[in-house]
Amino acid sequence: MEFEQWFSQNHKALQCNPKSQKFSFADFMENSFSTTNTSISIHRGDVWYGKIHNKSKKRPFLIYQNDFLNRCCQMGEYASVIVIPLSSNIIQTTLRVLIPQRDNLKKDSQIVCNAIGLISVDKLLLKATTLTNSELQTVDKVVTNILGIKD
């Protein structure tokens, strides 16, 4: 696929609010080293509602890091979680994976695979759902493609 074709398919997905990313990173750096919430059990493939910044809205995030790191979070030995945000703004793109509404996920949503980030485990509030193995494999393929990783 040529760049022009790829760009025409994905340009809407590339439009994000960098200010929110700056605030979330700054908030993470300032507040992530506080007491870790060890009362929750997170797993790769879970979708949790969380707030990246105290002033931001609650939104769903896919837990994307491995379960060894997740266990460290629960033990209080690690304070951050690698996540991918979800959006209910559905657009046609190869950078996102559609997840239908289910369990506590209130709307059909897309996993925004080009927006991988960090969130403090303390910012996770409520488990929404868990991806199927097939859905998680699709996310892995999209992320691998975005990062330019070859098998």
ABEGO torsion letter per residue (X at the ends): XBAAAAAAAAAAAABBBAAAAAAAAAAAAAAAABBBBAABBBBBGBBBBBBABAABBBBBBBBABBAAAAAAAAAGABABBBBBBBBABBBBBAABBBBBBBEABABBBBBBAAABBBBBAAABABBABBBBAAAAAAAAAAAAAAAGBBX
